[in-house]
Amino acid sequence: MELRIELASVVDAPLVHRVMQEAFAEYWETLQPPSGAHAETVDGVARAIGAGGAALVWADGVPVASARFLLRPDHLEIGRVAVLPAYRRRGIASALMAFLEGHGRRVGQTEVRVGVRRALPGNIALYARLGYAIVGEHPHPHDPRATSVVMAKRL
């Protein structure tokens, strides 16, 4: 499988949106409260890309993963990491994170952070394997029983 990872632009918002929706679909009825990704529109994704950025992963010419990011004063914040179910467990999320870490270095950041729901222990384990450590935890704004962790990695 040949992977190509590239920064996305605002004109790629429909594609970033589609990949995210397809990747997050499995959480629609299982993740409580539901992910905000389900309510996002193409216009909202375009605004998010314009405010920060996004990356797309292509496998053999097919778009299979995406993520968005924001440049914060002291770190690069990564969010909405999405890999299509048929392409998981093939190193795509790891390659995408490595690409975004490289982008963080290129723009002068020394740390990358990603938020993860506690209800997704497999995702927490993935980021831990990639060298991320939990540096904070906070309740979900719509249900304080649902918590998310912030994981960080020094670059």
N, C-alpha and C positions, 0 to 999 in steps of 0.2 A: 504494500500500500504506500503510495507516494503522498506525503503530506505537504501542503503549502499553507503557511500562516502569514496573514497580512493585516495591516491596519485597515479598518473599514472607515468609510466616510459617511456623511449624512445621506448621500444617495443610496447607500447600502442598507438603510434603515428597514425597508420591507424584508430583506433577506435576514438580517439580524433578528428582527421580530419573529419571523416564521420559524427559524431554528430554535429560538428561545421558547416559543409556544409549544413546539413539538417536543422539545426536551423536557419541559416542565409539566406536560400533560399528565404524566403518571402521578403527580402530586395533587392533582385537582381535588380528589375526594379523600386523600389520605393525610395530607398535611394540614393541620389545624393550628391557628387560623390559616386559611389559604394564602399562598404566596401572592404578593402584589404583582408578580409577573403576569398572572392570568388576566388582570384587568388592564394591562398596558396596551396602548395603541401604537400603530406605526408612527404617528406624529409624536407621541411621547418618547418613543425610542429615538427618533430623529433629534429631538431636543436634548436627550441624554447624551447622544453621540456628540452633538454640537458643544455641549458643556464640558465634555471630557474626551471620550473616545471609545472605540470598540475594536475588537479583532475578530476575524473570521478564519476558520480552519477549513481547508478543502482536502478531501481524501479522494485521490484519483479523479479530480475535477468536480466532485460533488461537495456542496457545503454541508459540513457535519457538526460544526461546533462554533460557538461564539462566546464572547465575554465583553463586558463593558468596564470602563475605568474612569476614575476622576483623579485629577492631580490635586492633592491636598498640600498645605504648606510644608508638612514634614513626612509625607508618605504618598505612595500611589495606592489608591483604594480600588480594588477589583470587585466586581459584582456581576450577578446574573451569568455566572459560568454555566454554560449549557452544552452538553454533548448529546447528540441523538442516541436513543437507546440502542440501536443496532450497532453503534460504533464505540460503545463503552468497553472498558477493560482492554483497550488496545494502546494505551499510552497517550491518547489524544489530549486528555485534560492536563497531563503532566507536560506535554509539549507546549500547550497553550499557555500554561502558567510560566514556563521557562521563557517563552517569547515575551510575555508581559513583564516579567522580571527584567529582561534585557531592555525593554522599552523604558522601564523605570530608571535603570542605570543611565541610559542615553539622555534622559531628561533631567538627570542630576539628583534623583532620589536615592536615599540610603535604606529605605524600608518599603516593603509592600505589605498591605493588609487585605484580608478577605473576611467577610462575615458568613457564618454558617449556622443554620438552625441546629440546636441540640438534638432535634428529632431525626437528624440525618447523620448518624454516627459513621457511616461509610465515607461521607464527604469529609468529616473531621479527620478520620484516619488517613485519607488520601493526602490532605494538606500536611498532616504531621509527617508522613513519609517524605514529603517534599521539603521538609525543614521548617515548617511553620509551627509556631507555639501559641497556645492560648494566652492572650494578654488582657482579656476583658470579657465580660458577660453582661447582657442586658435583657430585660423582658421585652416581649413583643408589645407594641403599642396598643393592640386590640385584645390581647389576652396575656396578662402578666404571668400566667402559668407556663406559657410557651417562651422559651428563652433562646437567644442566639449568642454565639461566642464570636469574638474578634480574634483572628489568628494573624500573626505577624511573622515576617522573615526579614532579617537584615540582609542587605545586598552587598 
